[in-house]
Amino acid sequence: MTRLADLAELVRAPAALSVPGDVLSGAAAAGALGPRTPALAGASVLLYWAGMAANDWADRRLDAVERPERPIPSGRVRPSVALGVASGLTAAGLAVATAAGGRRAAAVALPLAATIWGYDLRAKNTAAGPAVMAACRGLDVLLGASGGRVVRALPAALTVAAHTWTVTALSRREVTGADRRLPGLTLAGTALIALTTSARPTVLSGAPSSTGCVKRGPFLRLGELVPAVLAAGYAARYGRAQARVLVDPSPARVRAAVGAGITGLPALQGALTARAGARLLGLAVAGAAPLGRRLARLISPT
């Protein structure tokens, strides 16, 4: 009988803490924060877990050689169970998204689910792999924005997608190790992501922000430092891990950098949410990062 702990490892349960922030940052940017947002975040988590289970099912033969300790090759989870879990979670995620956000949410959730399965079954081991995974995260941000002005969430979606590209590119070298060009490229990308996220949004004096508040003047308020602080924290932690790969591009260092990229994502999402005007919510989103790092010690997010 499959244990709950084995299923939690199969879907990388703690890594799901990095998922709701996609929806929240998209909703904040699109002016769509509301009662439906938590349900859309829940749908996002279900689809994420589905992708993790499908990933292990698709990689079961490769993992038998490279990662025999994983739930399927170790015999703790049968392949048929993993496939059933992935399929069931996908159906549940689509149902929740549609129930919460109607046709507009379904119009994003369906291609999101298709892209997740496309990555696991076809694209992962191709040159397009990082771009396809980046598209998954970008669509996840747009799922949160589906109830508002979606176009306003495109910068946040592109930012999260760019971060995801760096993590996915590194993850392809978790077993073999990396040459120093790859961490140099991803580190430069991380610095650019943090810089653009921390930049003060351009809002005309007297124009309403995404939260409906009115900017009364050009003076920088203390609250407007929140995005910059969160973006700096994101860059410092994830950047340090990538810098260590530059010095020592061994598989262990690469895996540590990938883990830092996954568990550090809430800080970036929090910065994007705060930049859209929802500063307290942004701080709450970023607060998932320390918890994610603690849980990652129990169940690997990679």
VEXSE-95136 format. One line per field, with one value per residue (C-alpha): residue in one letter; x, y, z. Coordinates in nm, 4 decimals, always signed. Each point is the difference from the previous one (the first is absolute). Last residue first. Layout:
! VEXSE-95136
res <- c(a,...)
u <- c(X,...)
v <- c(Y,...)
w <- c(Z,...)
This chain:
! VEXSE-95136
res <- c(t,p,s,i,l,r,a,l,r,r,g,l,p,a,a,g,a,v,a,l,g,l,l,r,a,g,a,r,a,t,l,a,g,q,l,a,p,l,g,t,i,g,a,g,v,a,a,r,v,r,a,p,s,p,d,v,l,v,r,a,q,a,r,g,y,r,a,a,y,g,a,a,l,v,a,p,v,l,e,g,l,r,l,f,p,g,r,k,v,c,g,t,s,s,p,a,g,s,l,v,t,p,r,a,s,t,t,l,a,i,l,a,t,g,a,l,t,l,g,p,l,r,r,d,a,g,t,v,e,r,r,s,l,a,t,v,t,w,t,h,a,a,v,t,l,a,a,p,l,a,r,v,v,r,g,g,s,a,g,l,l,v,d,l,g,r,c,a,a,m,v,a,p,g,a,a,t,n,k,a,r,l,d,y,g,w,i,t,a,a,l,p,l,a,v,a,a,a,r,r,g,g,a,a,t,a,v,a,l,g,a,a,t,l,g,s,a,v,g,l,a,v,s,p,r,v,r,g,s,p,i,p,r,e,p,r,e,v,a,d,l,r,r,d,a,w,d,n,a,a,m,g,a,w,y,l,l,v,s,a,g,a,l,a,p,t,r,p,g,l,a,g,a,a,a,a,g,s,l,v,d,g,p,v,s,l,a,a,p,a,r,v,l,e,a,l,d,a,l,r,t,m)
u <- c(+1.4044,-0.2086,+0.1704,-0.2216,+0.1106,+0.2642,-0.2262,-0.2512,+0.2329,+0.0715,-0.3705,-0.0734,+0.2631,-0.1466,-0.3682,+0.0440,+0.0469,-0.3706,-0.0877,+0.2288,-0.1687,-0.3412,+0.1045,+0.1260,-0.2963,+0.0920,+0.1076,+0.3608,-0.1029,-0.1230,+0.3140,+0.2231,-0.1980,+0.0378,+0.3756,+0.0121,-0.2258,+0.2552,+0.2766,-0.1003,+0.0182,+0.3140,+0.1763,-0.0797,+0.1422,+0.3131,+0.0409,-0.0432,+0.2715,+0.2339,-0.0509,+0.0448,+0.3403,+0.0498,+0.2309,+0.0924,-0.2731,-0.2355,+0.0673,-0.1058,-0.3286,-0.0761,+0.0968,-0.2333,-0.2969,+0.0449,+0.1059,-0.2315,-0.3114,+0.0955,+0.0592,-0.3382,-0.1669,+0.1696,-0.0749,-0.3649,-0.0410,+0.1621,-0.3324,-0.1322,+0.2423,-0.1456,+0.1951,-0.1160,-0.1518,-0.3445,-0.3492,-0.0056,-0.3613,-0.0988,-0.2077,+0.2126,+0.1518,+0.1001,-0.2260,+0.1483,+0.0538,+0.3637,+0.0653,+0.1183,+0.3295,+0.0811,+0.3067,+0.2717,+0.0397,-0.1345,+0.2253,+0.3121,-0.0930,-0.0622,+0.3248,+0.2015,-0.1652,+0.0770,+0.3657,+0.0085,-0.1632,+0.2666,+0.2935,-0.1558,-0.0048,+0.3467,+0.1731,-0.0536,-0.2682,-0.0293,-0.1073,-0.2942,-0.1508,+0.0939,-0.3502,-0.1043,+0.2125,-0.2009,-0.3210,+0.0960,+0.1051,-0.3115,-0.2195,+0.1412,-0.0831,-0.3534,-0.0538,+0.1029,-0.2026,-0.3130,+0.0577,+0.0422,-0.3146,-0.2221,-0.1308,-0.1110,-0.2258,-0.2244,-0.2083,-0.1440,+0.2716,+0.2825,+0.0526,+0.0117,+0.2387,+0.2590,-0.0386,+0.0369,+0.3420,+0.0929,-0.0849,+0.1650,+0.3262,-0.0285,-0.0346,+0.2977,+0.2195,-0.0874,+0.0373,+0.3485,-0.1530,-0.0102,-0.3033,-0.1946,-0.1850,-0.1831,+0.0686,+0.0008,-0.3083,-0.1782,+0.0652,-0.0814,-0.3348,-0.0859,+0.0825,-0.1880,-0.3114,+0.0484,+0.0111,-0.3321,-0.1398,+0.0592,-0.1895,-0.2731,-0.0861,+0.2388,-0.0694,-0.1808,+0.2296,+0.3160,-0.1283,-0.0922,+0.3305,+0.1960,-0.2066,+0.0475,+0.3743,+0.0170,-0.1778,+0.2279,+0.3203,-0.1221,-0.1037,+0.3378,+0.1781,-0.2216,+0.0661,+0.3745,-0.0153,+0.1173,+0.2464,+0.1826,+0.3283,-0.0338,-0.3384,+0.0639,+0.3448,+0.2999,+0.1115,+0.0935,+0.2288,-0.0610,-0.3567,-0.0635,+0.0445,-0.2583,-0.2530,+0.0443,-0.3529,-0.1586,+0.2226,-0.1005,-0.3668,+0.0103,+0.1691,-0.2376,-0.3036,+0.1415,+0.0229,-0.3524,-0.1357,+0.1969,-0.1406,-0.3522,+0.0589,+0.1229,-0.3156,-0.2042,+0.1881,-0.0647,-0.3751,-0.0804,+0.1920,+0.3243,-0.0678,+0.1772,+0.2079,+0.3315,-0.1427,-0.1609,+0.3232,+0.2048,-0.2547,-0.0160,+0.3761,+0.0308,-0.2191,+0.2782,+0.3212,-0.1606,-0.0608,+0.3661,-0.0985,-0.2016,+0.2694,-0.2743,+0.1677,+0.1364,-0.3500,-0.1163,+0.2709,-0.1003,-0.3639,+0.1052,-0.0754,-0.1339)
v <- c(+1.8907,+0.1211,-0.2526,-0.1115,+0.0486,+0.2681,+0.1611,+0.0558,+0.2494,+0.1813,+0.0196,+0.1515,+0.2679,+0.0787,+0.0051,+0.3411,+0.1501,-0.0496,+0.1701,+0.2935,+0.0358,-0.0126,+0.2886,+0.1907,-0.0432,+0.2925,-0.1807,+0.0244,-0.1883,-0.2918,+0.0033,+0.0105,-0.2815,-0.2091,+0.0571,-0.0962,-0.2974,-0.1232,-0.0574,-0.3599,-0.0997,+0.1957,-0.1067,-0.3638,+0.0433,+0.1572,-0.2883,-0.2505,+0.1794,-0.0035,-0.3743,-0.0672,+0.1762,+0.3416,+0.1213,+0.3684,+0.0979,-0.2362,+0.1975,+0.3153,-0.1718,-0.0602,+0.3563,+0.1339,-0.1952,+0.1437,+0.3529,+0.0403,-0.0968,+0.2214,+0.2909,-0.0570,+0.0014,+0.3246,+0.1684,-0.1056,+0.1256,+0.3400,+0.1455,-0.0420,+0.2642,+0.2562,+0.1490,+0.3521,+0.0695,+0.0962,-0.1056,-0.3432,-0.1128,-0.3407,-0.2349,-0.3043,+0.0016,+0.3648,+0.2904,+0.2993,+0.3231,+0.0226,-0.2258,-0.3488,-0.1451,-0.3034,+0.0344,-0.2384,-0.2967,-0.2458,+0.1288,-0.0318,-0.3391,-0.1471,+0.1511,-0.1486,-0.3388,+0.0047,+0.0781,-0.2933,-0.2242,+0.0840,-0.0430,-0.3180,-0.1355,+0.1165,-0.1701,-0.3523,-0.1928,-0.3200,-0.3363,-0.0835,+0.3420,+0.1371,+0.0219,+0.1727,+0.3023,+0.0733,-0.0565,+0.2500,+0.2688,-0.0506,+0.0223,+0.3437,+0.1153,-0.1400,+0.1801,+0.3275,-0.0645,-0.0652,+0.3124,+0.2100,-0.1609,+0.0766,+0.3284,-0.1807,-0.2251,+0.2813,-0.1927,-0.3455,-0.1871,+0.1685,-0.2931,-0.2365,+0.2472,-0.0729,-0.3731,+0.0646,+0.1514,-0.2959,-0.2516,+0.2150,-0.0131,-0.3802,+0.0126,+0.2349,-0.2178,-0.3145,+0.1379,-0.1481,-0.3406,-0.2233,+0.1658,+0.0564,-0.3254,-0.1694,+0.2283,+0.3262,-0.0875,-0.1021,+0.3417,+0.1787,-0.1782,+0.0887,+0.3665,-0.0070,-0.1158,+0.2310,+0.3176,-0.0314,-0.1709,+0.3207,+0.2088,-0.2607,+0.0011,+0.1210,-0.2093,-0.3002,-0.0024,+0.0154,-0.2684,-0.2349,+0.0514,-0.0707,-0.3075,-0.1451,+0.0591,-0.1472,-0.3138,-0.0449,+0.0456,-0.2272,-0.2674,+0.0171,-0.0322,-0.2936,-0.1774,+0.0494,-0.1667,+0.2092,-0.1318,-0.2157,+0.1898,+0.0837,+0.1683,+0.1885,+0.1450,-0.1752,-0.1463,+0.3471,-0.0326,-0.3556,-0.0751,+0.3717,-0.0444,-0.2775,+0.1897,+0.3312,+0.0244,-0.1148,+0.2361,+0.2958,-0.0973,+0.0114,+0.3406,+0.1355,-0.1122,+0.1706,+0.3241,-0.0423,-0.0454,+0.3023,+0.2173,-0.1103,+0.1068,+0.3409,+0.0304,-0.0818,+0.2637,+0.2638,-0.0473,+0.2251,+0.2918,+0.1250,+0.0803,+0.3326,-0.1573,+0.0463,-0.1272,-0.3013,-0.0917,+0.0346,-0.2087,-0.2729,-0.0418,+0.0355,-0.3068,-0.2191,+0.0281,-0.1684,-0.2925,-0.0913,-0.1528,-0.2777,-0.1252,-0.1962,-0.3385,+0.0928,+0.0737,-0.3264,-0.1854,+0.1693,-0.0975,-0.3635,-0.2219,-0.3430)
w <- c(-0.7096,+0.2972,+0.2313,+0.2879,+0.3613,-0.0490,-0.2579,+0.2813,+0.1626,-0.3250,-0.0810,+0.3392,-0.0601,-0.3455,+0.0956,+0.1631,-0.3457,-0.0640,+0.3295,-0.0808,-0.3372,+0.1655,+0.2209,-0.3032,-0.2333,-0.2296,-0.3159,+0.1187,+0.3130,-0.2084,-0.2141,+0.3088,+0.1584,-0.3135,+0.0154,+0.3682,-0.0715,-0.2614,+0.2528,+0.0779,-0.3649,-0.0891,+0.3175,-0.0786,-0.3488,+0.1469,+0.2468,-0.2832,-0.1988,+0.2986,+0.0479,-0.3722,-0.0001,-0.1581,+0.2812,-0.0219,-0.2448,+0.1821,+0.3187,-0.1836,-0.0857,+0.3686,+0.0858,-0.2697,+0.1309,+0.3469,-0.0903,-0.2980,+0.1945,+0.2921,-0.2367,-0.1634,+0.3416,+0.1006,-0.3323,+0.0051,+0.3600,-0.0546,-0.1144,+0.3525,+0.1246,-0.2336,-0.2853,-0.0716,-0.3409,+0.1274,+0.0991,-0.1617,+0.0357,+0.1301,-0.2161,+0.0670,-0.3469,+0.0491,-0.0831,-0.1783,+0.1967,-0.0948,-0.2961,+0.0855,-0.1236,+0.2092,+0.2257,-0.1072,+0.2353,-0.2548,-0.2779,+0.2144,+0.1433,-0.3456,-0.1337,+0.2870,-0.0477,-0.3705,+0.0647,+0.2426,-0.2607,-0.2570,+0.2368,+0.1334,-0.3590,-0.1080,+0.2917,-0.1284,+0.1800,+0.2056,-0.1386,+0.2255,+0.0762,-0.3433,-0.1460,+0.3222,-0.0902,-0.3144,+0.1948,+0.2707,-0.2497,-0.2142,+0.3081,+0.0804,-0.3517,+0.0277,+0.3306,-0.1634,-0.3153,+0.2046,+0.2084,-0.3163,-0.1516,+0.2987,-0.1389,-0.3166,+0.2068,+0.1158,+0.2512,+0.0717,-0.1902,+0.1932,+0.2340,-0.2967,-0.1647,+0.2683,-0.0651,-0.3722,+0.0678,+0.2147,-0.2697,-0.2691,+0.1968,-0.0038,-0.3785,-0.0343,+0.2230,-0.2007,-0.3529,-0.0401,+0.0571,+0.3073,+0.1525,-0.3206,-0.0542,+0.2865,+0.2954,-0.1947,-0.2005,+0.3205,+0.1538,-0.3260,-0.0269,+0.3594,-0.0631,-0.3306,+0.1908,+0.2993,-0.2100,-0.1847,+0.3111,+0.1958,-0.2531,-0.0293,+0.3679,+0.2662,+0.3076,-0.1482,-0.3021,+0.2088,+0.2383,-0.2848,-0.1803,+0.3159,+0.0813,-0.3481,+0.0200,+0.3506,-0.1184,-0.3006,+0.1998,+0.2807,-0.2495,-0.1721,+0.3339,+0.1002,-0.3300,+0.0468,+0.3431,+0.2947,+0.2607,-0.2539,+0.0199,-0.3701,+0.0638,+0.3271,-0.0891,+0.1592,-0.3325,-0.1224,-0.3047,-0.1194,+0.1138,-0.0477,-0.3744,-0.0066,+0.2148,-0.1802,-0.1479,+0.3268,+0.1992,-0.2156,+0.0078,+0.3804,-0.0018,-0.2619,+0.1966,+0.3078,-0.1972,-0.1347,+0.3521,+0.1242,-0.2789,+0.0811,+0.3595,-0.1165,-0.2104,+0.3110,+0.2007,-0.2724,-0.0251,+0.2963,-0.1504,-0.1502,-0.3655,-0.0491,-0.2760,+0.1821,+0.3276,-0.1672,-0.1751,+0.3180,+0.1902,-0.2631,-0.0184,+0.3785,+0.0404,-0.1518,+0.2039,+0.2999,-0.2364,+0.0491,+0.3341,-0.1737,-0.2355,-0.1851,+0.0461,+0.3428,+0.1257,-0.1571,+0.1912,+0.3254,-0.0599,-0.0148,-0.2973,+0.0983)
